[in-house]
Amino acid sequence: MPESRPNTSSPRRVGVREFRGNLTSFLQQVQDGQRFVLTSHHKVVAEIGPPSSDVGARKPGALRGRIKIADDFDSLPADLLKAMEDGA
């Protein structure tokens, strides 16, 4: 099990297999501010760290009244329906 490390200036390199095997511990370290560079076969494949400050929480209903559905949304033109049925 990986030990907690203080936040450092450069991200810690971790293999994908080790990261996956200790996911909960690594995610706790990310919450504490640690950053990681994930590697697979010595190649960097991803970086993981705390979210930037501009990432906010979702606000349900934020688009209410802004999305319009066309009146013919769930109707299919007759020629298209025929083409689909003939191919079956």
ZIWOUR-V311571 format. One record per pair of residues at least 24 apart in sequence whose ideal C-beta (glycine too) atoms are under 10 Angstrom apart, sorted by the first residue. I is the first residue (numbers start at 1). J is the second residue. Records with the same first field share a line. If there is no record, write none. Layout:
# ZIWOUR-V311571
I->J  J
This chain:
# ZIWOUR-V311571
1->25
2->26  28  29
3->29
4->28  29  32  34
5->29  32  34
6->32  33  34
7->32  33  34  35  49  50
8->33  34  35
9->35
10->35  37
11->35  36  37  38  44  47  48  49
12->36  37
13->37  38  39  42  44
14->38  39  48
15->39  40  41  42  45
16->40  41  45  46
19->46  48
